């Protein structure tokens, strides 16, 4: 019976030490968060600034489609010129 009560006291003491360590870590973490955190208003202002930046510099679907179409046309023009050069070379080789 005495051994059980000593074991229970030791277990309670160990639990108290663990809880104290956890509480100290929690307080330190909370102090760090409070020291480094921005206020809600500052975060909201940062978010609004980011949204404005994205809306100003974001490529829309129509702009991207136009750019791809222009690139495709330029590529077709390059291939047509290459075909003309190939035809001219073939005519030179036939002579």
C-alpha positions, 0 to 999 in steps of 0.5 A: 500500500505504501509503495502504491502511494509513493508511486502515485505521488511520484507520478503526480510530481512528474505530471506536475513537472510536465504540465509546468514545462508545457505551460512555460512553452505555451507562454513563450510561444504566445509571447513570440506570436504576439511580438511578431504578429501584425494586427488584423488591420495591417494584415487586411491592408496587406491582403488588399494591396496584394489583391490590387497587385494581382488584378493589375498584373494578372493576365486574362484569358483573352490576352493569353489567347491573343498572345498564343494566336500571335505566336502561332501566326509567327511560327506559321510565317517562319515555316512558310519562309523555310518552305520557300527557301527549300523550294529555291534550293531544290530549283538550284539543285535541279539546274 
